[in-house]
Amino acid sequence: MGKLTVLSVCAIVGMAGSAAACPNFNVAPQASYQATGQQLYTPRSFDVVAGGDNYIWDCPNVRPGTDTGAGYFPTAPDFSFQLSNMNPYRLELRVVSECDAALLINTASANWYYDDDDNGNLDPKITLTRPVDGRIDIWIGTYDGAYCNARLELETFDR
């Protein structure tokens, strides 16, 4: 009985450790911003180093409702945006990078989205057709675990 209890505790601690090393919106982001839908009508860009050590499909806390490709992401979000007045807009998030980048977001309505190549040239793009006001967390990773220079671009369009 004692060995079983020790093994159970080790398994639980191991699972908690692996979940802690996954993308986590509770960890402080590298950068935080506020923006309105109108402000993002003019494209805004933000430099970042794409990549991370956490393989997305090893993370039980992250289950995107979109693409299912590979991707390695950091634990902390690269960016957190507090968005407001988004109702009349759709929001496009794009990455332009020097490698095969991947994009992971968690929206204010607690939905995960992932993309790998929809922006062309091995770069990702996600379009939220009805973004809600609130916090959106963004991770810029890479398909294969490499690191490279990248740029996140956010832009709104009329619906």
C-alpha positions in Angstrom: 0.0 0.0 0.0 2.8 2.4 0.8 4.5 1.9 -2.6 1.3 2.5 -4.4 0.7 5.8 -2.5 4.2 7.0 -3.3 3.8 6.1 -7.0 0.4 7.8 -7.1 1.9 11.0 -5.6 4.8 10.9 -8.0 2.4 10.5 -10.9 0.2 13.4 -9.8 3.3 15.6 -9.2 4.6 14.6 -12.7 1.4 15.5 -14.3 1.2 18.9 -12.5 4.8 19.6 -13.6 4.1 18.9 -17.2 1.0 21.0 -17.2 3.0 23.8 -15.5 5.4 23.7 -18.5 2.6 24.3 -21.0 1.2 27.6 -22.4 -0.5 29.1 -19.4 -2.6 32.3 -19.4 -2.2 32.6 -15.7 1.5 33.3 -16.1 2.5 37.0 -16.5 2.9 37.9 -20.3 6.1 39.2 -21.7 4.2 42.4 -22.8 0.7 43.8 -22.1 -1.3 46.3 -24.1 -4.7 47.9 -24.4 -6.5 48.6 -27.7 -9.9 49.3 -29.1 -11.3 48.0 -32.3 -11.0 51.4 -33.8 -7.3 51.7 -32.9 -6.6 48.4 -34.5 -8.2 49.5 -37.7 -4.8 50.8 -38.4 -2.5 47.7 -38.4 -0.3 47.4 -35.3 2.9 45.3 -35.2 5.0 43.9 -32.4 8.4 42.3 -32.6 9.0 39.0 -30.8 11.3 35.9 -30.9 9.1 33.0 -32.0 9.6 29.6 -30.4 9.3 27.7 -27.2 10.0 24.4 -25.4 6.5 23.2 -24.9 5.0 20.8 -27.5 1.4 21.8 -27.8 -0.1 18.3 -28.0 1.7 17.3 -24.7 -0.4 20.0 -22.9 -3.7 18.7 -21.7 -4.8 22.2 -20.7 -4.6 23.4 -24.3 -7.1 22.0 -26.8 -7.5 24.4 -29.8 -10.8 24.2 -31.6 -9.0 24.9 -34.9 -6.0 23.4 -36.7 -4.1 20.5 -35.2 -0.6 20.9 -36.5 2.7 20.7 -34.5 4.0 23.6 -32.5 6.3 24.5 -29.7 5.4 27.5 -27.5 6.6 29.3 -24.4 4.8 28.9 -21.1 4.1 32.7 -20.6 2.1 34.5 -23.3 4.2 36.6 -25.5 1.5 39.2 -25.5 -1.7 40.0 -23.6 -4.2 42.5 -25.0 -7.1 44.1 -23.2 -9.5 44.7 -26.1 -12.6 46.9 -26.0 -15.2 48.1 -28.5 -14.7 45.1 -30.7 -18.4 44.5 -31.6 -18.4 46.0 -35.1 -15.1 44.4 -36.2 -13.5 41.2 -37.0 -9.9 40.8 -35.8 -7.0 39.4 -37.8 -3.9 38.2 -36.0 -0.9 37.5 -38.4 2.7 36.5 -37.9 5.5 37.3 -40.3 8.7 35.4 -39.4 12.1 34.2 -40.5 11.1 30.5 -39.8 8.1 28.2 -39.8 6.1 30.1 -37.1 2.9 28.9 -35.3 0.3 31.0 -33.5 -1.7 30.1 -30.4 -4.3 32.3 -28.7 -6.7 32.2 -25.8 -9.6 34.6 -26.2 -11.6 36.5 -23.6 -14.3 33.8 -23.9 -11.7 31.1 -22.9 -11.4 29.6 -26.4 -8.1 28.3 -27.7 -7.1 28.8 -31.4 -4.0 27.5 -33.2 -2.7 28.1 -36.7 0.5 27.2 -38.6 0.5 28.3 -42.3 -2.7 30.4 -43.2 -0.7 33.6 -43.7 1.4 32.0 -46.4 5.2 31.5 -46.4 5.0 29.1 -43.5 3.5 31.8 -41.3 0.2 31.7 -39.3 -3.0 33.8 -39.3 -6.1 33.6 -37.2 -9.2 35.6 -37.9 -11.8 36.1 -35.1 -15.0 36.9 -36.9 -16.8 38.1 -33.7 -14.1 39.0 -31.2 -15.4 39.8 -27.7 -14.2 42.6 -25.4 -11.7 41.4 -22.8 -8.3 39.9 -22.6 -6.7 37.9 -25.4 -3.4 36.1 -24.7 -1.1 35.3 -27.6 1.8 32.9 -28.0 4.2 32.9 -31.0 5.8 29.6 -31.4 7.4 27.5 -34.1 6.4 24.4 -35.9 9.6 22.5 -35.2 10.9 24.0 -31.9 13.4 26.4 -33.6 13.7 30.0 -32.6 13.6 33.0 -34.9 12.8 36.7 -35.2 9.1 37.4 -35.9 6.5 40.1 -35.9 2.9 39.9 -34.7 0.4 42.0 -36.6 -3.1 42.9 -35.4 -5.7 44.5 -37.6 -9.5 45.0 -37.4 -11.9 45.1 -40.4 -15.5 46.0 -40.6 -17.9 43.1 -40.3 
